[in-house]
Every structure is written in C-alpha cells, then in structure tokens.
C-alpha cells in the first residue's frame, strides 16, 4: 500500500471520530444549551465528514486512473458502515467512558 492510501485511511478514521470529540456544532458554533450538543448534530457532522472523505477519495482516484462508476448499495452503504465502525472508539469514549462532571 502506498503512503497516500495509508494517510487516507488514517484521515478517514480521524474524521469518523471528530463529531464525538468536539462540543461545538459543525466544529465552530457553540450549542444553544451550555455544553450540550444534541445527538442529531453529531450524526449530521458524521454524514458531512463522510461526504468529505468520499469526495477526497474520488479526487485521489481520479489522479490515478479514470473514476469508476459506483452503485449506491454496493459502494456507499458498505463504506458508510465502515465509517461508522471507525467512529466507534469516539462514541465509546464520549458516552460510555465519560467520567462524572466532564
């Protein structure tokens, strides 16, 4: 595997965990409730970051060869499931390993 592919996978794993690290909405807006971000904002951020990772992957693919057509159920659904799995450590740290008062 080339260094670009490894960097892409690391970036995807970091992006999958980002919604659970930041308390700001879309990483720069403070939530209305003091310190509490609703789960729907986290899911929206996860979807947006998935889109960014997919677009980056398509751009990297276009630099190597012509971009192949991708079917929705055969490509995007499994890669989103893998993106969710990559974000599981951030979910666990946010909701299961939280210390009281944090």
C-alpha positions, 0 to 999 in steps of 0.5 A: 500500500502506498503512503497516500492510501495509508494517510487516507485511511488514517484521515478517514478514521480521524474524521469518523471520530471528530463529531464525538470529540468536539462540543461545538456544532459543525466544529465552530458554533457553540450549542444553544444549551451550555455544553450540550450538543444534541445527538442529531448534530453529531450524526449530521457532522458524521454524514458531512465528514463522510461526504468529505472523505468520499469526495477526497477519495474520488479526487485521489482516484481520479489522479490515478486512473479514470473514476469508476462508476459506483452503485449506491448499495454496493459502494456507499452503504458498505463504506458508510458502515465502515465509517461508522465502525471507525467512529466507534472508539469516539462514541465509546469514549464520549458516552460510555467512558465519560467520567462524572462532571466532564 
